[in-house]
């Protein structure tokens, strides 16, 4: 049986390794600089490599008493971006981020902490050493990141240095898409939570069901209808999921503000017929990959996954109709279904078959 790699599973795997590297100080068995992701002969005379050698013996300062992480189950990357997005983050909070990063050998987070001076004294050389220890880094990315850190050492007014500033590979692009989507999801959820608080009690249940259906549809479509060919595929899938989630927020606010879709019953029926045709076209597209008959054309998309997504979408569409009726919003059912059907047609036609 073929094991599918969905965007969610792939990004989880990427996040576990992309910002990590060898723990510092390096041991005899570690590769330093970490060239495992370069995939070509390395010229040790190049400027970036010499910079890595220059800082090889720079040591991190000791962790303050009581600031050590007691478990490796913390998420250093998530903690870092959560704290950075706060209006004010105190030294004790940054100490927790650093302790978590040390416990998990998260060189990417440690690099950013020392590059920006978050909870620690700025130390560009130590930041470079952590950069040189990162795994799965393309050569151009390594060169650009180290050059960036060298420039940053002499800058006094700048935006915070970030792992995602210098990415060149699809692998890192997927990681950064996940970081961005995680932060965007928090903003969306905060907006929807504020919105739901002002709903009448009898409407809240319908809205909660709609919101749940929206999340399930965005996740199911991302997992089932994304072509996973190429190193950047997981990142593109996450971006598509984010766009769908943004669209849901927009629709909710448009409905609340009286912005209406205008479709006739006849227009909806025409769109529904086009949807059926697009769906059948996908399901009847033969695989062009030997030993993978369940796939659509040349893509990694599985036909059963498209069927599952369609079922989830239908539940999402119906949840909208139920919510609009419960909230007495001036959207007629035909217009609601037509609006969502038109988008679904485009999604099916976007599957690379």
KEVODO-486372 format. One record per residue (C-alpha): residue number from 1; residue in three letters; chain; x negated, y negated, z negated. Coordinates in steps of 0.25 Angstrom, whole numbers, padded with zeros to 4 digits. Each point is the difference from the previous one (the first is absolute). Last residue first. Example, Ala and Ser with C-alpha at 12.3 -4.5 7.8 and 13.67 -1.06 7.14 Angstrom:
BEGIN
2 SER A -0055 0004 -0029
1 ALA A 0006 0014 -0002
# end
This chain:
BEGIN
353 UNK A 0017 -0066 0056
352 UNK A -0005 -0011 -0008
351 UNK A 0011 -0003 -0010
350 UNK A 0004 -0015 0003
349 UNK A 0013 0004 0007
348 UNK A 0005 0006 -0013
347 UNK A -0003 -0013 -0008
346 UNK A 0006 -0009 0011
345 UNK A 0013 0008 -0001
344 UNK A 0000 -0001 -0015
343 UNK A -0001 -0015 0001
342 UNK A 0013 -0001 0009
341 UNK A 0007 0010 -0009
340 UNK A -0003 -0009 -0012
339 UNK A 0006 -0012 0006
338 UNK A 0012 0008 0006
337 UNK A 0003 0007 -0013
336 UNK A 0001 -0013 -0007
335 UNK A 0008 -0007 0011
334 UNK A 0010 0012 0001
333 UNK A 0002 0000 -0015
332 UNK A 0004 -0015 -0001
331 UNK A -0010 -0010 -0007
330 UNK A 0007 -0010 -0009
329 UNK A -0005 0005 -0013
328 UNK A 0010 0005 -0009
327 UNK A -0011 0006 -0009
326 UNK A 0006 0014 0000
325 UNK A 0003 0000 0015
324 UNK A -0014 -0005 0003
323 UNK A -0006 0011 -0009
322 UNK A 0008 0011 0006
321 UNK A -0003 -0004 0014
320 UNK A -0015 -0001 -0004
319 UNK A 0000 0014 -0006
318 UNK A 0006 0005 0013
317 UNK A -0012 -0005 0007
316 UNK A -0010 0006 -0010
315 UNK A 0007 0013 0000
314 UNK A -0001 0000 0015
313 UNK A -0015 -0003 -0001
312 UNK A -0002 0012 -0009
311 UNK A 0006 0009 0010
310 UNK A -0008 -0006 0011
309 UNK A -0012 0002 -0008
308 UNK A 0002 0014 -0002
307 UNK A 0003 0002 0015
306 UNK A -0013 -0007 0003
305 UNK A -0008 0009 -0010
304 UNK A 0006 0012 0007
303 UNK A -0005 -0005 0013
302 UNK A -0015 -0001 -0006
301 UNK A -0008 -0013 0004
300 UNK A -0014 0003 0002
299 UNK A 0001 -0006 0014
298 UNK A -0004 0006 0013
297 UNK A 0015 0003 0004
296 UNK A 0008 0002 -0013
295 UNK A -0005 0011 -0009
294 UNK A 0006 0013 -0004
293 UNK A -0007 0008 0011
292 UNK A -0013 -0003 -0006
291 UNK A -0009 0012 0005
290 UNK A -0004 -0007 0013
289 UNK A 0004 -0015 -0001
288 UNK A 0008 -0006 0011
287 UNK A 0013 0002 -0008
286 UNK A 0013 -0001 0007
285 UNK A 0009 -0012 -0001
284 UNK A 0014 0005 -0003
283 UNK A 0000 -0005 -0014
282 UNK A -0005 -0014 0004
281 UNK A 0010 -0001 0011
280 UNK A 0012 0005 -0008
279 UNK A -0003 -0012 -0010
278 UNK A -0001 -0010 0011
277 UNK A 0013 0005 0006
276 UNK A 0007 0000 -0013
275 UNK A -0005 -0014 -0003
274 UNK A 0005 -0005 0014
273 UNK A 0014 0005 -0003
272 UNK A 0000 -0007 -0014
271 UNK A -0004 -0013 0007
270 UNK A 0012 0001 0009
269 UNK A 0009 0003 -0011
268 UNK A -0006 -0012 -0008
267 UNK A 0002 -0009 0012
266 UNK A 0015 0004 0001
265 UNK A 0002 -0002 -0014
264 UNK A -0005 -0014 0002
263 UNK A -0013 -0005 -0006
262 UNK A -0004 -0013 -0007
261 UNK A -0010 0001 -0011
260 UNK A 0003 -0009 -0012
259 UNK A -0008 -0010 -0008
258 UNK A 0009 -0003 -0012
257 UNK A -0011 -0002 -0010
256 UNK A 0002 0013 -0008
255 UNK A 0000 0008 0013
254 UNK A -0013 -0007 0005
253 UNK A -0006 0003 -0013
252 UNK A 0003 0015 0001
251 UNK A -0004 0000 0014
250 UNK A -0014 -0007 -0003
249 UNK A -0003 0010 -0011
248 UNK A 0003 0011 0009
247 UNK A -0009 -0006 0011
246 UNK A -0011 -0001 -0009
245 UNK A 0002 0015 -0004
244 UNK A -0001 0004 0015
243 UNK A -0012 -0009 0002
242 UNK A -0007 0007 -0011
241 UNK A 0003 0014 0005
240 UNK A -0006 -0004 0014
239 UNK A -0012 -0006 -0007
238 UNK A -0002 0013 -0008
237 UNK A 0001 0008 0013
236 UNK A -0010 -0009 0007
235 UNK A -0010 0003 -0012
234 UNK A 0002 0015 0001
233 UNK A -0003 -0001 0015
232 UNK A -0013 -0007 -0001
231 UNK A -0009 0012 0000
230 UNK A 0007 0005 0013
229 UNK A 0012 0009 0003
228 UNK A 0010 0000 -0011
227 UNK A 0012 -0004 0008
226 UNK A 0010 -0005 -0010
225 UNK A 0015 0005 0001
224 UNK A 0000 0009 -0012
223 UNK A -0007 -0006 -0012
222 UNK A 0003 -0015 0004
221 UNK A 0014 0003 0003
220 UNK A 0002 0008 -0013
219 UNK A -0006 -0012 -0008
218 UNK A 0008 -0011 0006
217 UNK A 0012 0009 0000
216 UNK A -0001 0003 -0015
215 UNK A -0003 -0014 -0004
214 UNK A 0012 -0005 0007
213 UNK A 0009 0011 -0005
212 UNK A -0004 -0004 -0015
211 UNK A 0003 -0014 0003
210 UNK A 0013 0003 0006
209 UNK A 0004 0009 -0012
208 UNK A -0005 -0011 -0010
207 UNK A 0009 -0010 0008
206 UNK A 0012 0009 -0001
205 UNK A -0002 0001 -0015
204 UNK A -0002 -0015 -0002
203 UNK A 0013 -0004 0007
202 UNK A 0009 0004 -0011
201 UNK A -0009 -0007 -0010
200 UNK A 0000 -0013 0008
199 UNK A -0013 -0004 0006
198 UNK A -0009 -0010 -0006
197 UNK A -0010 0010 -0006
196 UNK A -0001 0007 0014
195 UNK A -0007 -0012 0006
194 UNK A -0011 -0002 -0010
193 UNK A -0003 0015 0001
192 UNK A 0000 -0001 0015
191 UNK A -0010 -0011 0000
190 UNK A -0009 0007 -0011
189 UNK A 0001 0013 0009
188 UNK A -0005 -0007 0012
187 UNK A -0011 -0007 -0007
186 UNK A -0005 0014 -0006
185 UNK A 0001 0006 0014
184 UNK A -0009 -0011 0006
183 UNK A -0011 0004 -0010
182 UNK A 0001 0015 0003
181 UNK A 0001 -0003 0015
180 UNK A -0013 -0008 0000
179 UNK A -0008 0010 -0007
178 UNK A 0006 0011 0009
177 UNK A -0004 -0008 0012
176 UNK A -0013 -0002 -0006
175 UNK A -0002 0015 -0001
174 UNK A 0005 0002 0014
173 UNK A -0009 -0010 0006
172 UNK A -0012 0007 -0007
171 UNK A 0002 0012 0008
170 UNK A 0003 -0007 0012
169 UNK A -0014 -0006 0000
168 UNK A -0004 -0015 0000
167 UNK A 0002 -0005 -0014
166 UNK A -0007 -0013 -0004
165 UNK A 0010 -0007 -0009
164 UNK A 0007 0012 -0005
163 UNK A -0009 0002 -0012
162 UNK A 0003 -0014 -0005
161 UNK A -0008 -0012 -0003
160 UNK A 0008 -0010 -0007
159 UNK A 0003 -0013 0008
158 UNK A -0011 -0010 0000
157 UNK A -0006 -0012 -0007
156 UNK A -0014 0003 -0006
155 UNK A -0007 0007 0011
154 UNK A -0014 0005 -0001
153 UNK A 0002 0014 -0004
152 UNK A 0012 0001 0010
151 UNK A -0010 0000 0011
150 UNK A -0007 0012 -0005
149 UNK A 0013 0007 -0003
148 UNK A 0005 -0003 0014
147 UNK A -0013 0006 0006
146 UNK A 0002 0012 -0008
145 UNK A 0014 0002 0005
144 UNK A -0003 -0003 0015
143 UNK A -0011 0010 0000
142 UNK A 0008 0011 -0007
141 UNK A 0012 -0002 0009
140 UNK A -0008 0000 0012
139 UNK A -0006 0014 -0005
138 UNK A 0014 0006 -0003
137 UNK A 0002 0002 -0015
136 UNK A 0005 0014 -0004
135 UNK A -0005 -0001 -0014
134 UNK A -0005 -0013 -0008
133 UNK A -0014 0001 -0006
132 UNK A -0006 -0012 0008
131 UNK A 0012 -0009 -0005
130 UNK A -0003 0004 -0014
129 UNK A -0014 -0005 0002
128 UNK A 0004 -0012 0007
127 UNK A 0009 -0004 -0012
126 UNK A -0011 0003 -0009
125 UNK A -0009 -0010 0008
124 UNK A 0012 -0010 0000
123 UNK A 0001 0000 -0015
122 UNK A 0011 -0010 -0005
121 UNK A 0001 0001 -0015
120 UNK A 0011 0010 -0004
119 UNK A 0015 -0001 -0003
118 UNK A 0002 -0004 0015
117 UNK A -0013 -0005 0005
116 UNK A 0004 0000 0015
115 UNK A -0011 0009 0006
114 UNK A -0001 0008 -0013
113 UNK A 0015 0003 -0001
112 UNK A 0001 0003 0015
111 UNK A -0012 0010 0000
110 UNK A 0006 0007 -0013
109 UNK A 0013 0002 0008
108 UNK A -0007 0006 0012
107 UNK A -0009 0008 -0009
106 UNK A 0011 0008 -0006
105 UNK A -0008 0010 -0008
104 UNK A 0013 0004 -0007
103 UNK A -0004 -0003 -0015
102 UNK A -0008 -0012 0005
101 UNK A 0012 -0006 0008
100 UNK A 0009 0002 -0013
99 UNK A -0010 -0007 -0008
98 UNK A 0000 -0011 0010
97 UNK A 0015 -0002 0000
96 UNK A 0001 0001 -0015
95 UNK A -0011 -0011 -0001
94 UNK A 0008 -0009 0010
93 UNK A 0012 0001 -0010
92 UNK A -0009 -0004 -0012
91 UNK A -0006 -0011 0008
90 UNK A 0013 -0007 0003
89 UNK A 0008 0000 0013
88 UNK A 0009 -0012 0003
87 UNK A 0009 -0002 0012
86 UNK A 0000 0015 0002
85 UNK A -0003 0005 0014
84 UNK A -0014 0003 -0004
83 UNK A 0005 0009 -0012
82 UNK A 0009 0008 0009
81 UNK A -0011 0001 0011
80 UNK A -0010 0006 -0010
79 UNK A 0010 0009 -0008
78 UNK A 0004 0006 0013
77 UNK A -0014 0003 0004
76 UNK A -0004 0005 -0013
75 UNK A 0011 0010 -0001
74 UNK A -0001 0006 -0014
73 UNK A 0000 0015 -0002
72 UNK A -0015 0000 -0002
71 UNK A 0002 0000 -0015
70 UNK A -0006 -0007 -0013
69 UNK A -0004 -0013 0008
68 UNK A -0011 -0007 -0007
67 UNK A 0003 -0014 -0005
66 UNK A -0001 0003 -0015
65 UNK A -0015 -0004 -0001
64 UNK A -0003 -0008 0012
63 UNK A -0005 0007 0013
62 UNK A -0015 -0001 0002
61 UNK A -0005 -0008 0012
60 UNK A -0001 0006 0013
59 UNK A -0014 0004 0005
58 UNK A -0007 -0006 0012
57 UNK A -0010 0011 0005
56 UNK A 0005 0002 0014
55 UNK A 0001 -0015 0002
54 UNK A -0011 -0002 0011
53 UNK A 0003 0014 0006
52 UNK A 0015 -0005 0003
51 UNK A -0006 -0013 0006
50 UNK A -0009 0008 0008
49 UNK A 0011 0008 0006
48 UNK A 0008 -0012 0003
47 UNK A -0012 -0006 0008
46 UNK A -0003 0011 0008
45 UNK A -0014 0007 -0002
44 UNK A 0007 0013 -0005
43 UNK A 0006 0003 0014
42 UNK A 0011 0009 -0003
41 UNK A 0003 0011 0010
40 UNK A 0015 0001 0003
39 UNK A 0013 0005 -0008
38 UNK A 0001 -0013 -0008
37 UNK A 0009 0006 -0011
36 UNK A -0010 0008 -0008
35 UNK A -0010 -0012 0000
34 UNK A 0001 -0002 -0015
33 UNK A -0013 -0008 -0003
32 UNK A -0003 0008 -0008
31 UNK A 0005 0014 0001
30 UNK A 0002 0006 -0014
29 UNK A -0007 0013 -0005
28 UNK A -0012 -0008 -0007
27 UNK A 0010 -0008 -0008
26 UNK A 0004 -0014 0003
25 UNK A 0003 -0009 -0012
24 UNK A 0011 -0002 0003
23 UNK A 0011 0010 0005
22 UNK A 0000 0004 0014
21 UNK A 0011 -0005 0009
20 UNK A 0014 -0004 -0002
19 UNK A 0008 -0011 0008
18 UNK A 0004 0010 0011
17 UNK A 0001 0013 -0008
16 UNK A 0013 0001 -0007
15 UNK A 0006 -0011 0008
14 UNK A -0002 0008 0013
13 UNK A 0006 0013 -0006
12 UNK A 0013 -0008 -0005
11 UNK A 0000 -0007 0014
10 UNK A 0000 0014 0007
9 UNK A 0011 0005 -0009
8 UNK A 0009 -0012 0002
7 UNK A -0003 -0001 0015
6 UNK A 0004 0015 0002
5 UNK A -0010 0011 0003
4 UNK A 0008 0012 0005
3 UNK A -0004 0014 -0003
2 UNK A 0002 0009 0012
1 UNK A 0005 0014 -0004
# end
